């Protein structure tokens, strides 16, 4: 396989690839449009194109549908995200994006088609058989996945000259106020739930901020027996009475029934994670440590979610600085008098 670059018109560069047809053995010449702005860039792109064709990773844009591309992208994304995130990607791609856009050639995909998909999802995009549409937050998640996938088509695989999802304004999501228990309410909850099998999952959520899926997926291999402080974790491996793993939805439903039978604040199980994070930050722990503990991708996510805690932290920090300065001034004056 050989290739060279050609300029057609001013600044329009193409890779000209010569290859043999595997069936007939005859040579075929194909022209591929490049994004290069000069001959040197065009030669680099041409070399990368030849490499991808030889490696079997090249997709010919004119023949690739959105469905074919998204399935290839999922395989590309598999090694870059956690198994749980990959599972969500697959659900969104195959359940929401492909039914609407799968048959469209990727080179023909337009912002108007994407925008129409979002509008339909908002008004009737549920897949559980119930009437109504998806929430703005769900459609926003679809948008983020599609935009990220098409970005790879532009920057890495060079199937598209631009990202058709870029001009689309995603639905605005009104974030609900986080409901967090204070320390006294958390203690009351733990005492109330102590006689029930929910106690361990609730204890883990309140004291460590684990998500329900993380709690249900705890396994014995997660226990570090070499550390004395970890021995108590042996009690925390959560399972059903028959030893089978506890499903996250089952945990949620059981917690909802329990809370409804008490006079405790009517919080969701996930709010226990918020409670832990809020108390963690309010106690003066640095947000970076909180971010790592909660498993957020960036500290900006932590600060955004728990900004309601920050004003009090800022006031306390300012008070401490003021107190330190006053002490330093008093020491300085005392030394000058002496």
Residue pairs with C-beta under 8 A, 6 or more apart in sequence:
1 17
1 18
1 19
1 20
1 50
1 53
1 54
2 17
2 18
2 19
3 15
3 16
3 17
3 18
3 46
3 47
3 49
3 50
4 15
4 16
4 46
5 13
5 14
5 15
5 16
5 34
5 36
5 39
5 42
5 43
5 46
6 13
6 14
6 16
6 31
7 13
7 14
7 39
7 42
8 14
11 37
12 33
13 33
13 34
13 36
13 38
13 39
13 41
13 42
13 45
14 31
14 32
14 33
14 34
14 42
15 31
15 32
15 34
15 42
15 45
15 46
15 49
15 50
16 29
16 30
16 31
16 32
17 29
17 30
17 31
17 32
17 46
17 49
17 50
17 53
18 27
18 28
18 29
19 27
19 28
19 30
19 53
20 26
20 27
20 28
21 27
21 28
32 49
33 161
34 41
34 42
34 45
34 46
34 158
35 45
35 158
35 161
36 42
36 44
36 45
45 158
48 158
49 58
49 158
52 58
52 157
57 157
59 68
59 69
59 72
59 157
59 159
61 106
61 107
61 159
61 160
62 105
62 107
63 105
64 105
64 106
64 107
64 159
65 102
65 103
65 104
65 105
65 106
66 97
66 98
66 101
66 102
66 103
66 104
66 105
66 106
66 109
67 98
67 101
67 102
67 103
68 106
69 106
69 149
69 153
69 159
70 93
70 97
70 98
70 102
70 149
71 93
73 149
73 152
73 153
74 86
74 89
74 90
74 93
76 152
77 86
77 89
77 149
78 86
81 89
84 213
89 145
92 141
92 142
92 145
93 145
93 149
95 127
96 117
96 121
96 125
96 127
96 134
96 142
97 117
97 142
97 145
97 146
100 117
100 120
100 121
101 109
101 113
101 114
101 117
104 113
106 153
106 159
106 160
107 159
107 160
109 150
109 164
110 164
111 164
111 165
111 166
111 167
111 168
113 164
114 146
114 164
114 165
114 168
115 168
118 139
118 142
118 143
118 168
118 170
118 171
120 133
121 133
121 134
121 138
121 139
121 142
122 133
122 134
122 136
122 139
122 171
123 133
124 131
124 132
124 133
125 133
125 134
125 138
125 139
126 132
126 133
126 134
134 142
135 173
136 171
136 172
136 173
136 174
137 173
139 170
139 171
140 170
140 171
140 173
143 165
143 168
143 170
143 171
144 170
146 165
147 163
147 165
147 166
147 168
150 160
150 163
150 164
150 165
151 163
153 159
153 160
153 163
154 160
154 161
154 162
154 163
177 308
178 271
178 274
178 278
178 305
178 306
178 308
179 265
179 267
179 268
179 271
179 274
180 271
180 274
180 275
180 277
180 278
180 279
181 189
181 206
181 265
181 267
181 271
181 272
181 275
182 275
182 279
183 279
185 264
185 265
185 275
186 206
186 272
186 275
186 279
188 264
189 202
189 206
189 264
189 272
190 199
190 202
190 203
190 206
192 262
192 264
193 199
193 202
193 258
196 258
197 241
198 251
198 254
198 255
198 258
200 235
200 236
200 238
201 212
201 215
201 216
201 238
201 246
201 251
201 255
201 269
202 255
202 269
202 272
203 236
204 210
204 215
204 236
204 238
205 212
205 215
205 269
205 272
205 273
205 276
206 272
206 275
206 276
207 276
208 276
208 293
209 273
209 276
209 277
209 280
209 293
209 294
210 273
211 270
211 273
212 248
212 251
212 252
212 269
212 270
213 248
215 238
215 251
216 238
216 245
216 246
216 247
216 248
216 251
217 245
218 236
218 237
218 238
219 237
220 237
222 233
222 237
223 230
223 233
223 234
223 237
224 230
224 233
225 231
238 246
239 245
239 246
240 246
251 269
252 268
252 269
255 268
255 269
256 268
256 269
259 266
259 267
260 266
267 275
273 294
274 305
274 306
277 290
277 294
277 302
277 305
277 306
278 306
278 308
278 309
280 290
280 293
281 287
281 290
281 306
281 309
281 310
281 313
282 309
282 312
282 313
284 313
284 316
287 299
287 302
287 303
287 306
288 299
290 302
290 306
291 298
291 299
291 301
291 302
294 302
296 302
296 305
303 310
